[in-house]
Amino acid sequence: MRPQSTAPNHSSRTPIALWNLGFRPFYLLASVFSAGGILVWLAEYSGHIPSDAYLRGPIWHAHEMMFGFTLAVVAGFLLTAVRAWTQRPTPTGWPLAGLAALWILGRVLVLTPYGGAAAAANVAFPLAIAVAIARPLIQSGNRRNYFFIGLLVFLSAAMLALHLSLLGLLPLSPTFSLQAGLDALLFLLVVMGGRVIPMFTNNGAPKAQARRLRWVEAVAPGCILVLLAADLLVAPPTVIAGVAAACALIHAIRLAWWHPWRTVHVPLVWILHAGYAWIVVHLVLRALAIDGLMTGVFAIHALTVGAIGSFTLGMMTRTALGHTARPLQAGKLELACFVLVQMAAIIRVFGGIFISGERGLTVLVSAVLWAAAFGLYATGYWPILSRPRLDGKPG
């Protein structure tokens, strides 16, 4: 459910507007870090940055894009949404600045040799966000959204397992924990997509007439949990491939009933449909990769660049506009961001598949397009995120 644009009655105005509500600092931090971090990764990928940091190479890239960038967006969204859902306060002012500082500390420490400290800061962040949203959710009896608390705790546990394995304290492959984290983020996208996409579609593009099939809505999130369980239990590859293929079919049916082709004239809506379409692509490619017909990296990037990139930009745009009392309309800047991230995903996934001899070039071009998309957002939304609401209300 989208955070409402109308602020609750309790005051949350602070002297510096950036600390008035959770989406403000975390969307800004996420977009700046996403644009800059991907360029740092590109330099490291090209062999230009030697490093003795605790996290290096692909592990740093995966960790930071999942548990750094994506978790920052999730934190900003939840700190804002829970306040709207419950009409109770979430951290603002110095407590919110403290959460942002904890996130920044995690980004800095992974670049130092201090692995234990880096692990502690990063594992603590989703737990801190869980605590911040648990109080208003429990006090208001908002049971429908309790699962967000459990999801954040699970992501913290996945991160803890990853760091313990990297520190030699747990006999697990880092890829095990990374896959668990990816599955958890996939579940989050599926749940939130099911809640908001049909509603936003019918509000923003009424002629689309998005519909829900009861059985599909019941099965769609559950099948992702089955996939997560299969990964956690290290099920036979044929089982995981079969589950992924079944999930792809179910989510393709779900998306089709939302009529995405009727939303092309409303960018704030079609970007979310595009993100959901990338979920289907991810599941198909994952099934093919397990069967040995595809390299797994393309399935991963269909989810991370395609689905997560689309959803984060779409929701960061909508939330920022709505909660600063601006019209929910995408202009040229927003449209450019949306198109750039789609191009980044298409080139990273399908360019890599079909132009196998130029994989390095596809990585380069995709990274630059991604950085441009989030760099544009950061530049264009800096004044929106750092200034008070247009209507003078708190938030």
N, C-alpha and C positions, 0 to 999 in steps of 0.2 A: 504494500500500500504506500502511495506517495505521501511524503510529509506535506501537510497542508500549508498553504501560503499565508494563512491567517495565524498570527502569533497568539499563544495563550495569554491569559490575563496577567500572570505573574511577570514581574520585571526581570529582564536578563540583560539590560543595557549596561555596557561597561564603557569607561572613557575611551578605549580603543576599539573601534567597531570590529576589528579582526577577531576579537575574543568574545563576541556576542553570542555565537552559536557554533556548534561543532563543524558544520560544513565549511565555514570560512577558512580557518587555518589548514584543515586537512586537505581540502580540494586544492588549495594553492600549493601546499607542500607536495602533494602527489603529482600535480601537473609539472611543476618545476623539476622534481626529482626524476620523473618519467622521461622528460625530454633530455635532461642532462645525463642521466644514468645510462640511457641506451647509447648515447654517443661515447661515453667512457667504455662501455662494453664493446662497442664497435672497434675502438682503438685497441683494446686488449685482444679482441678476436683477431685483429690484423697483426698482432705481435709487437705493438709499439709501446706497451706499458708493462715493463717488468715490475713484479710486486712480490713482497714477502708478507702480504696481508694474510689474516686468518682465513678469509674466504677469497678464493681466486677462481678465475676462469668460469666455466659453465655453472659451477655450484653457486658462485657469487651472483651471476646473472639470474639464475632460477630463483634463488633465495630472495633477492632484492625486488624482483618484479612481482613475486607472489606475496611475500611476507613484508615487503617494504611498500611498494607502490599500491598494490591492490588492497592491502589491509588498511592503508591510509584512507582510501576512498570509502571502504566499508565503515571505518570508524566515523568519518565525517557524516556519512549518510545516517548511521544508526543513532549517533548523538543528536541529530536533528529530528529524525523520524520518531524516535521514542518520545521525545518531548511533545510532538504533535499528537501522537497516538494516545498518550496518557494524560496530557495536560499537566504534567509534573516536570520540575526542572531537571535538566542534565547539566553537566559541568560547563561553566562559562568563566570568564575572567582568569584569575590565577590558576585554578584547578585545570581549566582547559589548556592554558599555556604549559602547565606541567605535563599533561598528556602529550602535547606536541613535542616538548623537550625530550621526553622518554623515547618517542619515535625517532627523533633526530639522533639521539645518543646511539640507538641501535644501528643507524646507517653509518655513523662514524666508527664505531667500535669494530665492525666487521672488516674495516680497512686497516686495523692495527693487528699486532701479533697477539692480542689479549683475547683468546678464544673464550675463556670462561666468562669474562665480563660481557663480551658480545652476546653470548648465549643467554645470560641472565637478563640483559636489557630487552632482547628481542622476544624472549618467552614471556616476559612480564607485560609487554604492551597489550596483546589481545586480552590477557587476564584483567588488566586495568580497565579496558573498555567494557568487558563483561560486567565488572563490578559497577561501573558507571551507569550502565543501562538496566542492571538487575533491580536496583532499588525502585525506580519509578515503575517498572513493569510489575514487580511483585506488589508494591503498594496499591497500584490501581487494579490488580487482579487481571492484567492483560495476558491471559494464558496463551492466547493465539500466537504471541510473539516470544514466548519463553524460549523457543528453539534457538533464537539468536544467541542466547547466553551459552547454551550447549555447543553451538557451532564455534563460537569464539574459544571456548575451552578446548574443543577438539583441535582447532588450528594451533593453539598454544602447545598442546601435547604433541602434535605432528612436528612442530618446530623443535620442541625439546628432544624428541627422538632423533631428529636430524643432527642437532648439535652434539648430542651424546655420541652418536656414531662417528662424527667427524673428530671428536676429542678422544676416540678410542675407548669409550666407556660402555658402548652398546654394540653388540655384534650384528648390526643391521647395515644394509646398503643405504647410502643417502637417497638413492632413487626411490626406495620404498616410502620414505617419509614425504618426499616431494610428490609422489603419485597420490598419496593419501590427502595431502593438502590440495592438490588439483581437483580431486574428486569432491572434496568438501566445498571448494569454491564453485564447482559445477552445480552441486546441489543448491547452493545459495542462488545462483543465476536462474535455475529452473523454478525454484519456489517464487522468487520475486518476479520473474518474467510472467509466470502464470497469474500472479496477483494484479500486476499493473498493465501489461501490454494490452489485453482486451479492453480494459477500462480506458486507457489513454487513447486507444484506437477509436473507440466509439465516441469519446469526447472530442478528439481532434480531427477525426475523419469519419463523421457519422455514416457516410455512404458505404464505408467498408463493412459495416455490420458484422464485426467480429463476434464469434460465437464460441461457446464452451461445450464440449462433449463430456458428460458427467463421468463416464468410465475412463476417458483419457485423463481428465483432471485428477481422478483418483489414483491412476496408475503411474502417471508421469514422474512425480517426485520419488515414488517408491522404487521405481526401477533404477534410478540413480543410486539410491541407498543400497540396492542389491549389487550394483557394480562396485561401489565402495567396499562393501563387505567382501566381495570376491577378491578385490585387490589386497585387503587387509589379511585375508586368510590364505593368500597366495594360491588361489585356485588354479587348476590346470589352464593353460593358455586357451584351449578350445572352449572352455566354459566362459572365460572372460570375453573372448571374441563373440560368442553367442549372445551373451548379455548385452554387450555394446551394440551389436547389430539390432537386437530387439528394442533397445532404448532408442536407437536412431529412428526406427520405424514409428514408434509411439510419438516421439517428439516431432517428427515430420508431419504426422497426422494433426497433432496439436497446433502446429504453426499454420498448416493449411486452413484450418477452421477459423483462424484469425484474419484471413484474407490479406496477407501482406502486400500483394500487388496493387491493392486499392489505396495504399498510403503513400505512394511515391511523391505526392505533392505536399506532404507534411513532414519535413525533415526530423522534427522532434519525435515523430512516431516511427518513421521508417528506420531510423538508426537502431531502435530497439528490436524491430523485426529482423534487421540485418544481423544483430548480435545473436538472436535466437537461431537464425539460419546457420550461423557458424557453429552453434552447438551440435546441430544435426551433422554438419560436415565433420566436426571433431569425432563424433561417435562412429561414423562410417569409416573414417580413416583409421581410427583406433582398431576397429575390427579387422580391417585389411592389414594393418601393421602386425597385429598378433598372428595373423595367418601367414606372415612372411611376404605379403604382397606390396608392402609399403614401409618406408622408414618411419619409425615412431615419432621423430622430431616434427613431422608435418602435422600429425594429429595434435601434438602438444601446442603448436603455434596456431592451429585453427581455433583452439580454445583460448589461448592467452592473447594473441594479437587480434584475432577476429572477434570472438565472443566477449572477452573481458574488455578489450579496447573499445568496442562499440558500446557496451553497457555502461562502462565508466564515463565515457564522454557524454553519452545521452543523459544519464542520471545527474552527472555533475552540472550539466547545462540546465536541465529542468529544475533541479533543486535550487541552484543559485538564483535563477530568474524568479522563481516563485517565492522564495524566502527573502527577496529584497524588493518585493512588490513591483516587479517588472512584468510586462506581458510575456506569456508563454509562447513566444514566437522565435524561430531561428532566423537570424540574418545571414549575411554573406560570410561572416567570420565563422559562425557555427557550422554552416554548410561546408565550408572549406575544411574544418576539422573533421567532420563526419566522412567526407569523401577521401581525405588523406589517409585516415585510419583504415578505410576499406581497401584502398590501393596497397597500403602496407601489408595487410593480411593476404590479399590476393597474390601479390608478388612473393611474399615469404612462403606461402603454402603451395600454390599452383605453379608459380615460377620455379620454385625449387623442384617440384615433381617433374615438370615437363621440360625444363631447361637444365638438366642434371649437370651438364658440362660447365655451367656458369653459376654454380651454387653460391660461391663467394660474392658474386655481383648481386645476386638476389638478396642476400643478407644485407649487403651494404645499402642497396636502394630502399629496401623495406625499413631498415633502421632510420634512415634519413627521413623517410615519409612519416614514420611514427613520431620522431622527435619534432618534426614540423607541426604535426597535429596537436600534440600536447604543449609545445612551445607557443603556438598561436592561442590556445586556450588560456595558458598562464598569462600571456601578454594582454589579451583582451579582457580577461575576467579579474585581473588584479584590482582595478578600481571598483568593480562590483563587489568583490569579496572583502575589500578593506574599507569600504565606506558604509555608513548607516543605511538602513532601509529608506526607500524613497518616501514612504508614507509616515515615517517618524516613529513607527511602532518598535518595540523591542525585538531583537533577533538578528 
